């Protein structure tokens, strides 16, 4: 029988975090790291739960190297060949991070070997995936695994998790994606330590539009975190992050880890070339010119704009109009892993029983990943100061939300420069 669930479902854009009296007097006081303990292994990790998604453009070796230096996580994409993974994991197994320690009254800096502790290798559950990932895991260089499929509700996923857990009992296993507490518990009891929660909320995902499936991310986090914590597991909120404030809301709603893709897809460490686009400046509402002239004196129509060299000059029929100011913006290509583009690029084309559930987008180029992480850490510290959360793990315990109609105060009335 068809049912309507009347309980209100909320996304990050539907809420704001309520501030409260705080004993934290500086953004330097909150501890944005926590010790992670896992259900199925005795390993413990000190880290911050920000995790880079295993999209082909973001789950790169370069991304992993920067994330681990911040004690944050990166899920490598599935498309690296075995030899590429072996070479990287061998080299990275010697990775260290600076650590301040006190010797008496003196502070000194030592080097802590972190190896591949903050790196997840990724796999699907298709034919051949099991053999490939077993070959990688048998190297003994990485003990973190992300089992990633779009539909976490199929029975084959449960069987795959059980099979991996039995063969590699010391692994930290992350698996997904689902959006309900019952399936979160099923996956954890089958052998997962972390369940990725979120369907349809990714920036390059069109699952909600194409197949009508999904759930708003904040409500997903709240139900799934409660279910996971009840059986000593954890969740990774996956999708819907449009700004660093959304990451704060994800932690506040109970997430242990928060996965980001678009937020880092425009960094130097993301895969893909920088794409430069030219635009007419909106200053003074300058009209588009009628034509342009090349250095040899040939006049071209504006329809031929793609072939215009940099040294060509714009022309106006009205000589009183100035040449417009041209501005350049830089982008990087990003695409959903269920898009036709991804299917063609990585899996030999779209199968006739599938439909594209992703799009291609251009993400503004933002420079180095480390600069973005510094901004993220500052945002998180500020949020924790507002709500008197002394540690990251306590953020959800002290967090309350206002339901709101809008969260931004610009409403597009100005141009950000």
Secondary structure, 3 states (H helix, E strand, C coil): CCCCCCCCCCCHHHEEECCCCCCCCCCCCCECCEEEECCCCCCEEEECCEEECCCCCCCCHHHHHHHHHCCCEEECCCCCCHHHHHHHHHHHCCCEEEEEEEECCEEEEEEEECCCCCEEEEECCCCCHHHHHHHHHCCCCCCEEEEECCCCCCHHHHHHHHHHHHHCCCCEEEEEEECCHHHHHHHHHHCCCEEEECCCCCCCECHHHHHCCCCCHHHHHHHHHHHHHHCCCEEEEECCCCCHHHHHHHHHCCCCEEEECCCCCCECCCCCCEEEEEEECCHHHCCCCCEEECCCCCEEEHHHHHHCCCCCEEECCCCCCCCCCEEEEEEEEEECCCCHHHHHHHCCCCCCCCCCCECEEEEECCECHHHHHHHHHHHHHHHHHHHCCCEHHHHHHHCCEEECCCCCCCCCCCCCC
